[in-house]
Amino acid sequence: MSSTSALRELQRELETKANDLSKLQKDIAKNHQVRKKYTIQLGENELVLKELDLLNDDANVYKLIGPVLVKQDLAEANANVRKRIEYISAELKRLDSALQDLEEKQNSKRDAILKLQQRIQSLQAGKAKA
């Protein structure tokens, strides 16, 4: 195999790995976006829970369902908000582990790209000497 065809093959491989890296970076950005949304929801729900804890047991609580406010039991409202907080926290943990996995993949892709670039440079340097 001539050095020119080897060089072309390495450049194709480099392009493929760069595209993979770009896709991983987009997935990481998407993960951050979703994580931000869940973090905001978690904060809102924790605030609602604090407000519910301040109420007396006989207080009226209403839930917005579509355009209508529906009366809801305080204990039921508390339970619903706690379940929502539990769910959002679980989703955040899942997103964190997915993010960690994506970042590890990203780092390995970067290392592979660097090695390929070094091989290409050494091939080009060897070709220049010839």
N, C-alpha and C positions, 0 to 999 in steps of 0.2 A: 504494500500500500504506500503510495507516494505521500510525501509530507503535505502536499496541497489538499489531497482528498481527506487525509487525517485531520487537517485543520478545519476543513469544511464540516466534517462530521462533528468535531468538537464544538464548532460554532452553532450547529443545529441543536446539539444537546444543551448548550448554554442558553439558547433561546427558549427551549422547552422548559428548562428549570426556572428561567426568569418569569415565564408565563405562570408556572405553578406558584412561584413566590408571590406574584401579583394577586393571584386568586386567594391565597392564604391571607394576604394583607387586607383584601376586601372582606373576607370572612371575619377577621379580627375586628375590623371597623363596624361591621354589622352587629357583632357580639357586643361591642361597647355601646352601641346605640340601644339595643334591646335591654342591656343591663341598666343603662341610665333610666329608661322608662320604668323598669321594675323598682329601681331605687326610689324614684319619685313616688310611685304608688305605695311603696312600703312606708315612706314618711307620712303620706296622707292618711293611711290607715292607722298608723300609730297615733297620729293626732286625733283621729276620730275616736279611737279607743280611750285616750285620755279624757276626751270630752264626755264620753259615755260613763266613765268611772266617776265623774263629778256629779252626775245626775242622781236624784233621789229614786228609790225603787218604784214610786208611783208616777214618775214623770212620763209624759207622752213623747213617744219617739215615732218619727215618720220616715218612711223609706220612699225614695223617688223611683217609681216604676213607669218608665216612659214619661208621659206628661202629667201623671197623677201621683199625688202623695198618698201613700197607704200607711195606716197606723200599724205599728209593729211593737211587739212585746220587747221590753228593755233587755231581758235575758237572751232572747232570740237575736236581737241586734248585736249584743256583746259577743255571742257565740259565732255569728256570721263574720264579724270583723276579725275575731281571733283566728278563724279558719282561713280567712283571706291572707292575714299576716303570715300564717304558717305556710300557705301555698307559695306566696311571693318569696319568702325566705328560702324555701326549697328550690325554687326556680333560680334564685340568685346563686345558690351553691352550685347548681348544675351548670349555670353559665360560667361561673368561675373555673370549674374543672375543665370545661370545654375550652375556655380561653387559655388556660395553662397548656393544654394539649396543643392548641393551635400555635402558641408562641414557641413551644418546643419544636414543632414541625418547621416553623419559620426559621428558627435558628439553624436547624440542620440543613435546610435548603440554602441558606446564606453561606454556610460552610462549604457545601458542595459547589456552589457557584464560584466562590473564591478559589477553590482548588482547580476548577475547570479553567478559570481565567489565568491562573498561574501556568497551567499546562499549555494553554494557547500562547501565552507570552513566551514560554521557553521554546515552543515549536517555532514561533516567529523569529525569535532571536537566533535559533539554530539555522533557520532558513536564510536569515540576513547574512550570516557568516559564510554560508555556502556560495 
